[in-house]
Amino acid sequence: MLYAGNGSQSEIYTIPASNPTAAPTLFAAREDDHLYTPTHWNGRWYVLTNADGAVDFKVMIAEPGRTARAQWRDFIPHQEGRYLLGLGATKDYLVRAERTNALPRIVVRHKAGEEHTIAMEEEAYNLELVGGYEYDTTNQRFVYDSPTTPLQTYDYDLAARTRVLRKTQEIPSGHDPAAYEARRFFATASDGKRVPITVLMKRGTPLDGSAPLYLYGYGSYGISMDADFSTRRFSLVDRGWVYAIAHVRGGSEMGFGWFQDGRRFTKRNTYTDFVSCAEELISRGYGRAGNIVCEGRSAGGLLMGAINNLRPDLWAGVIGGVPFVDVVNTMSDTSLPLTPPEWPEWGNPLESTEAYDYIASYCPYTNVEAKAYPAVLATGGLTDPRVTYWEPMKWVAKLRPHTTSGRPVLLKMNMGAGHAGSAGRFEFLLELAHDYAFAIKAIGAEEAGGGF
């Protein structure tokens, strides 16, 4: 199969494996706002698609040689809130990955029609299918991890419904999952939507607001911030911090509609969701206003810039990593190669007054004004092709004369790196340590009632 398209269109061609020099055959023509992915199983095509308004996708069947869109018929119907992510096929089983209530799951369907779900026990976790190369098999491999559990690789017997643990990620410094706990609950957004929050902390951490809180967010391009495992978080958690992820709109944690409800003319939902998550965490005792450090990178840096303007009173510190903060000017600059492809995500301010006004209403750089901002750390890369180095520079240059709090607004520019920061393993850890040092300093300065 040959794939073409973009974030809102699919165009796929097929070549028979038995005749690899054959000319590609169009599966289904490209249409606006239509995404599809076909999987071949038992002599038919099973098409994962958002056709007919199936926002969270459904599965349709197409017969060989009859694959035009009008010839598909429903197989697994659309169900709002059940986001179908992908299909995998073996001789007797069709396996699908889906996301329900902000958590992934694997559903196994026998060719006779019977289905079952592979059960998971933790409150919050991450789960992914691993593709195989054998068709006549009853084995399905998947990987599992959670905020407390390192990456585990399982082989699952589809017929016997049993699993075998093949490998667990080794943590050289040692790790005891029982020493930590992860929790999942929801905040209520300003429009009533339920926004998921994942929390990681040491077992027994007091929930009286005394622990410093580190809140991470992204919320763009439909990218989900999964409840996964990362050794990097424990440097703070072992110091008594609570680490939380706000699964705000603009990602797809709650379905494809969650993504659509946080882009273009609904983008402000991303920012108000994040504030709602912070307020929910405060109300439950996981932190307190003014004792929170938040972080986001790239488009997540845009989130940081927006909530820095929106509710500066909530944060002790804000970390914007390679932050996309000059949205009006960047989306108006067609000399930048990534600007036109980004218009479907943000809107085109050059051709739409409505898009210009809406972007300007939340653009972090545009909306900086005289107020008591928290401590801010902006980082950039001199050779970054995605978020150009002058965006964090301009943001910092405008924040410094406008903040009335006396707290620092810092810029750290990597002169030898791009969007992802330093490539070396240890150099990357040094950058992370720098961010965490800023966070610890920001909390300490807030508690002492003074500057850095």
C-alpha positions in Angstrom: 0.0 0.0 0.0 1.2 3.5 -0.9 -0.1 6.3 1.4 -0.6 10.0 0.4 -2.6 12.8 2.0 -2.5 15.0 5.0 -4.2 15.5 8.3 -7.7 15.7 6.7 -7.4 13.7 3.5 -6.4 10.2 2.6 -5.4 8.7 -0.8 -4.1 5.1 -0.9 -2.9 2.9 -3.7 -2.4 -0.9 -3.6 0.0 -3.2 -5.4 -0.5 -7.0 -5.3 2.3 -8.7 -3.3 2.3 -11.5 -5.9 3.0 -9.0 -8.7 5.3 -6.2 -7.2 6.0 -4.6 -10.6 2.3 -4.0 -11.3 1.1 -0.4 -11.6 -0.5 0.9 -8.4 -4.3 0.8 -8.2 -6.2 3.6 -6.5 -8.2 2.3 -3.5 -10.5 5.3 -3.1 -10.2 8.8 -4.3 -9.2 11.7 -2.1 -12.0 13.7 -0.5 -12.0 16.7 1.8 -12.2 15.8 5.5 -12.1 12.1 4.7 -9.5 9.8 6.3 -9.3 6.1 5.7 -6.9 3.2 6.2 -7.6 -0.3 4.6 -6.5 -3.6 6.1 -6.8 -6.9 4.1 -8.3 -9.8 6.0 -9.8 -13.1 4.8 -10.2 -12.0 1.3 -11.8 -8.6 2.0 -10.8 -5.1 2.8 -11.7 -3.7 6.3 -11.5 0.1 6.1 -11.0 2.3 9.2 -12.7 5.5 8.2 -14.4 8.7 9.4 -16.9 8.6 6.5 -20.5 9.6 7.1 -19.7 11.9 10.0 -18.0 9.1 12.0 -15.9 11.5 14.1 -14.3 8.8 16.2 -14.1 6.4 13.2 -15.8 3.2 12.2 -14.9 0.1 10.2 -16.4 -0.7 6.8 -16.0 -3.6 4.4 -15.0 -3.4 0.7 -14.9 -6.3 -1.6 -11.8 -6.9 -3.8 -12.0 -4.9 -7.0 -14.9 -2.8 -5.6 -13.1 -0.3 -3.3 -14.5 3.0 -4.4 -16.1 4.9 -1.5 -19.7 4.3 -2.6 -19.1 0.5 -2.5 -18.2 0.3 1.2 -20.7 -1.1 3.7 -20.7 -0.8 7.5 -19.1 -3.5 9.7 -18.2 -1.9 13.1 -20.5 1.1 13.6 -19.4 4.5 14.8 -19.7 5.0 18.6 -19.1 8.5 19.9 -16.3 8.5 22.5 -14.9 5.2 21.2 -11.9 6.3 19.1 -10.8 3.6 16.8 -7.0 3.9 16.3 -5.9 1.0 14.1 -6.4 -2.6 12.9 -4.2 -5.6 12.8 -5.0 -8.9 11.1 -4.0 -12.6 11.5 -5.6 -15.7 9.9 -8.5 -16.0 12.4 -8.5 -12.7 14.2 -9.0 -9.0 13.6 -7.4 -7.0 16.4 -8.2 -3.3 16.9 -6.7 -0.6 19.0 -9.1 1.9 20.4 -9.3 4.6 23.0 -12.3 4.9 25.4 -12.7 7.3 28.3 -9.1 8.6 27.6 -7.5 5.1 28.0 -6.3 2.8 25.3 -7.5 -0.8 25.0 -7.1 -3.8 22.6 -10.2 -5.6 21.3 -9.9 -9.0 19.7 -12.5 -10.2 17.1 -12.6 -13.8 16.0 -13.7 -14.5 12.4 -16.8 -16.0 13.8 -17.8 -12.6 15.2 -17.0 -13.1 19.0 -15.1 -10.2 20.6 -13.2 -9.8 23.9 -11.1 -7.0 25.4 -7.6 -7.6 26.9 -8.1 -6.5 30.5 -5.8 -4.1 32.3 -5.7 -3.4 36.0 -4.1 0.0 36.7 -6.0 3.2 36.9 -3.9 4.9 34.2 -1.7 3.3 31.7 -0.4 3.3 28.1 -0.9 0.4 25.6 0.2 -0.2 22.1 -0.1 -3.0 19.5 3.1 -4.4 18.0 2.9 -5.5 14.4 4.0 -9.0 13.5 5.2 -10.7 10.3 3.3 -14.0 10.6 -0.3 -14.3 9.3 -1.1 -17.8 10.4 -0.7 -17.2 14.1 -2.7 -16.9 17.3 -0.1 -14.6 18.9 -0.4 -10.9 19.3 2.4 -8.8 20.8 1.7 -5.6 22.7 3.6 -3.3 25.0 2.3 -1.9 28.3 3.5 0.8 30.6 2.1 3.2 33.2 3.4 6.2 35.2 4.6 3.7 37.8 5.4 0.6 35.6 8.3 0.5 33.2 7.7 -0.7 29.6 6.7 -4.3 29.5 6.4 -6.5 26.3 3.8 -9.2 26.3 2.8 -12.0 23.9 -0.9 -12.6 24.0 -2.5 -15.9 22.9 -5.6 -14.8 21.1 -7.3 -18.2 21.4 -6.4 -19.1 24.9 -6.7 -15.5 26.1 -3.5 -15.7 28.1 -0.4 -13.5 28.2 3.3 -14.1 28.7 5.6 -11.3 29.9 8.7 -11.4 27.6 10.6 -8.4 28.8 10.5 -5.5 31.3 12.5 -2.3 30.7 15.5 -2.3 33.0 16.1 0.8 35.1 19.9 0.8 35.9 19.4 3.0 39.0 16.7 0.7 40.3 12.9 1.3 40.5 10.2 0.0 42.9 6.8 0.5 41.4 5.2 -0.1 44.8 6.8 3.1 46.1 4.7 5.3 43.8 1.1 5.6 42.8 -0.7 6.9 39.7 -4.2 8.3 39.7 -6.7 9.3 37.0 -9.6 11.7 37.5 -11.3 14.5 35.6 -11.6 18.3 35.8 -14.8 20.1 34.7 -14.0 22.5 31.9 -15.6 25.9 31.6 -18.2 24.5 29.1 -18.9 21.4 31.1 -16.6 18.9 29.3 -14.7 16.4 31.4 -10.9 16.8 31.0 -8.7 13.9 32.1 -5.8 14.4 34.5 -3.1 11.8 35.2 -1.1 12.1 38.5 2.1 10.5 39.6 3.5 10.8 43.1 5.3 9.0 45.9 3.0 6.7 47.9 1.8 8.6 51.0 2.3 12.1 49.6 0.0 14.4 51.7 -2.9 15.8 49.8 -3.1 19.1 51.7 -1.6 21.4 49.1 1.8 21.3 50.6 3.6 19.4 47.8 4.9 21.4 44.9 3.1 20.5 41.6 4.6 20.1 38.2 1.9 20.2 35.5 2.6 19.2 31.9 0.4 19.9 28.8 0.5 19.9 25.0 -2.9 19.8 23.3 -2.3 20.1 19.5 -2.3 18.2 16.2 -4.4 15.4 17.8 -1.3 14.1 19.6 -2.2 12.3 22.8 -0.2 12.7 26.0 -0.3 9.1 27.2 -0.1 7.9 30.8 3.3 6.3 30.1 6.5 5.7 32.0 9.4 8.0 32.1 12.5 7.8 34.3 12.9 11.5 34.0 9.9 12.4 36.1 11.2 10.6 39.2 13.9 13.2 39.8 11.2 15.5 40.9 8.8 13.0 42.4 11.5 11.6 44.6 11.9 15.1 46.0 8.3 15.1 47.0 6.8 16.7 43.9 3.5 15.7 42.4 3.8 15.3 38.6 0.6 15.7 36.6 -0.4 15.6 32.9 -3.4 17.7 31.7 -5.0 15.9 28.8 -6.5 19.0 27.3 -8.5 19.4 24.1 -6.4 19.6 20.9 -5.0 16.2 21.6 -7.1 13.1 20.9 -7.2 11.4 24.4 -11.0 11.5 24.4 -11.4 10.9 20.7 -10.9 12.6 17.4 -13.6 15.1 18.3 -11.4 16.0 21.3 -8.8 17.1 18.7 -11.3 19.0 16.6 -12.6 20.8 19.6 -9.2 22.3 20.3 -8.0 23.6 16.9 -8.7 26.6 14.7 -11.8 28.4 16.0 -12.0 26.3 19.2 -8.3 26.6 20.1 -9.0 28.6 23.2 -10.5 25.4 24.8 -7.0 24.1 25.1 -6.0 26.9 27.4 -9.1 27.1 29.5 -9.0 23.3 29.9 -5.4 23.5 31.3 -6.5 26.2 33.8 -9.5 24.0 34.8 -7.1 21.1 35.4 -4.9 23.2 37.6 -7.9 24.3 39.6 -9.2 20.7 40.0 -5.7 19.6 41.2 -5.8 22.5 43.8 -9.2 21.6 45.0 -8.2 18.0 45.6 -5.0 19.0 47.5 -2.4 18.0 44.9 -1.1 21.6 45.0 -2.0 25.2 45.6 -2.1 28.4 43.6 1.3 30.0 43.2 3.0 26.7 44.0 2.8 25.1 40.6 5.3 25.0 37.8 3.9 24.1 34.4 5.7 23.0 31.2 5.0 22.6 27.5 7.1 22.3 24.4 6.6 23.5 20.9 2.8 23.8 20.4 2.8 23.0 24.1 4.9 26.2 24.5 2.0 28.1 22.9 -0.2 26.6 25.7 2.3 27.9 28.2 2.3 31.4 26.8 -1.5 31.5 26.7 -2.0 30.3 30.2 0.8 32.7 31.4 -1.4 35.6 30.1 -4.7 34.0 31.2 -3.9 33.1 34.9 -0.5 34.2 36.0 -1.6 33.9 39.6 -1.7 30.1 39.5 2.0 29.5 38.6 5.3 29.9 40.4 7.1 29.2 37.2 6.3 28.6 33.5 8.7 26.6 31.2 8.2 27.2 27.5 10.4 24.8 25.5 11.0 26.0 21.9 7.7 27.8 22.3 5.4 28.6 19.4 4.4 32.0 20.9 4.3 34.4 18.0 1.3 32.8 16.2 0.0 35.9 14.3 3.3 36.8 12.7 4.4 33.2 12.0 1.1 32.2 10.4 1.3 35.4 8.2 4.8 34.7 7.0 4.7 32.5 3.9 8.5 32.7 3.5 8.6 30.1 6.3 8.3 26.6 4.7 6.0 25.3 7.5 3.5 28.1 7.5 1.1 27.1 4.7 0.9 23.4 5.9 0.0 24.7 9.3 -3.0 26.7 8.2 -5.5 23.8 8.6 -4.4 23.6 12.3 -4.5 27.3 13.2 -6.3 29.1 10.4 -5.0 31.5 7.7 -4.8 35.1 9.0 -3.8 36.3 5.5 -7.1 35.3 3.9 -9.5 35.4 6.8 -10.3 38.3 9.0 -12.1 35.9 11.4 -8.9 33.7 11.6 -6.7 36.8 12.2 -8.9 38.1 15.0 -9.3 34.7 16.6 -5.5 34.0 16.6 -4.8 37.5 17.9 -7.2 36.9 20.8 -4.9 34.2 22.3 -1.5 34.7 20.7 0.9 34.8 23.7 3.2 37.5 22.2 0.4 39.7 21.1 -1.4 39.6 24.5 1.5 40.3 26.8 0.5 43.2 29.1 1.5 44.8 32.4 0.8 42.3 35.1 2.5 40.2 37.8 3.8 37.3 35.7 5.4 34.2 37.3 9.1 33.3 36.7 9.5 32.3 33.1 12.1 30.1 31.3 12.0 30.1 27.5 14.4 27.8 25.6 15.2 27.8 21.9 17.4 26.3 19.3 19.4 28.5 16.9 18.9 26.0 14.0 15.3 25.1 14.8 13.3 24.9 11.5 9.9 24.5 13.2 9.9 27.2 15.9 12.4 29.8 14.8 14.8 31.1 17.4 13.4 34.6 17.4 10.0 33.5 18.7 11.2 32.8 22.3 13.6 35.8 22.0 10.7 38.2 21.1 8.5 36.7 23.8 11.1 37.2 26.5 12.0 40.7 25.3 8.3 41.7 25.6 7.7 40.0 28.9 10.6 41.6 30.7 9.5 45.2 30.6 5.8 44.3 31.2 6.0 42.0 34.2 5.4 43.7 37.5 6.2 40.8 39.8 10.0 41.3 39.9 10.4 37.6 39.1 12.9 36.7 36.4 12.1 36.0 32.7 15.0 33.9 31.4 16.1 32.9 27.9 18.3 29.9 27.2 19.3 29.5 23.6 21.1 26.3 22.4 23.5 27.6 19.8 24.1 24.1 18.3 20.7 22.4 18.3 17.3 22.6 16.6 13.8 21.8 17.7 14.5 18.7 19.8 17.4 20.2 21.7 20.8 18.4 22.2 21.0 15.1 20.5 23.5 13.5 22.9 22.1 11.4 25.7 24.0 13.2 28.5 23.6 16.6 26.9 19.9 16.1 26.8 19.9 15.1 30.5 21.8 18.3 31.3 19.1 20.4 29.6 16.4 18.5 31.6 18.3 19.1 34.8 18.5 22.8 33.9 14.7 22.9 33.5 14.1 21.1 36.8 16.6 23.3 38.6 14.6 26.3 37.4 11.4 24.6 38.7 12.8 24.0 42.1 14.2 27.5 42.3 10.9 29.0 41.3 9.0 27.1 44.0 11.6 28.0 46.6 11.5 31.7 45.7 7.7 31.6 45.9 7.8 30.1 49.3 10.4 32.6 50.5 8.4 35.4 49.1 11.3 36.8 47.2 13.2 36.6 43.9 15.7 34.2 42.5 
